[in-house]
Amino acid sequence: MGEAKSKKSEQPIASKASSSQSSATATKEMSYNRSHIRVVLIGLGLIAIGLFLMSGGHMPSPEVWDESIIYSFRRTVLAPAFIIAGLAVEVYAIFKN
């Protein structure tokens, strides 16, 4: 009778060790794959294009003030639209399954 008890106690210990090893190898997957990274890079590209479009604006002559250079459509509408689109793409990339 004493031998039967020792066999029962040894068996669950061995099965616990083998199940813990298999679960450790299964958790080494990446959260984000290539498609996620591609969407993130597209969003960063849109933000960079928006910042590039917003740059510049120096006057050709220091004595003349030209509002059309500073407050142009490109700097007040187009560039912020690219930046907001890039941020929206980044939010989509974060929440994409």
C-alpha positions in Angstrom: 0.0 0.0 0.0 2.9 2.4 0.7 4.2 1.9 -2.8 1.0 2.9 -4.4 1.0 6.2 -2.6 4.5 7.1 -3.7 3.7 6.4 -7.3 0.7 8.7 -7.2 2.6 11.6 -5.7 5.4 11.3 -8.3 3.1 11.4 -11.3 1.6 14.9 -10.9 5.0 16.5 -10.3 6.3 15.2 -13.6 3.2 16.4 -15.5 3.5 19.9 -13.9 7.1 20.3 -15.1 6.4 19.4 -18.7 3.3 21.7 -18.9 5.3 24.7 -17.6 8.0 24.2 -20.2 5.5 24.1 -23.1 3.8 27.3 -21.9 7.1 29.2 -21.6 7.9 28.6 -25.3 4.4 29.7 -26.4 4.7 33.2 -25.0 7.6 34.4 -27.1 5.5 35.8 -30.0 5.6 39.5 -31.1 2.7 41.8 -30.4 3.1 43.6 -33.6 3.8 42.1 -37.0 5.0 43.5 -40.3 1.6 45.0 -41.3 1.5 46.9 -38.0 4.9 48.3 -38.5 4.1 49.3 -42.1 1.1 51.2 -40.9 3.1 53.0 -38.2 5.7 54.0 -40.8 3.0 55.3 -43.1 1.7 57.4 -40.3 5.1 58.8 -39.4 5.7 59.6 -43.1 2.5 61.6 -43.2 3.5 63.5 -40.1 6.9 64.2 -41.6 5.4 65.5 -44.9 3.1 67.8 -42.8 6.1 69.2 -40.9 8.0 69.7 -44.2 5.1 71.5 -45.8 4.8 73.8 -42.7 8.5 74.7 -42.8 10.0 77.8 -44.4 8.4 81.1 -44.7 11.3 83.5 -44.8 10.8 86.9 -46.4 12.8 87.7 -49.5 13.5 91.2 -48.2 13.7 92.2 -44.5 12.0 95.5 -45.3 8.8 94.0 -46.9 6.2 92.0 -45.0 4.2 89.7 -47.2 1.3 87.9 -45.5 0.7 85.5 -48.4 4.1 83.8 -47.6 3.4 83.2 -43.9 -0.3 82.6 -44.1 -0.5 80.6 -47.3 -2.9 77.7 -47.9 0.0 75.2 -47.7 1.0 76.3 -44.2 -2.4 76.9 -42.6 -4.6 74.1 -44.1 -2.6 71.5 -46.0 0.2 70.9 -43.6 -2.0 70.5 -40.5 -4.3 68.2 -42.5 -1.3 65.9 -43.2 -0.3 66.0 -39.5 -3.8 65.1 -38.3 -4.1 62.3 -40.9 -0.7 60.9 -39.7 -1.9 61.0 -36.1 -5.1 59.2 -37.1 -3.1 56.5 -38.9 -0.9 56.1 -35.8 -4.0 55.6 -33.6 -5.4 53.1 -36.1 -2.0 51.2 -36.1 -2.1 51.0 -32.3 -5.6 49.6 -32.1 -5.4 47.3 -35.1 -5.7 43.6 -34.3 
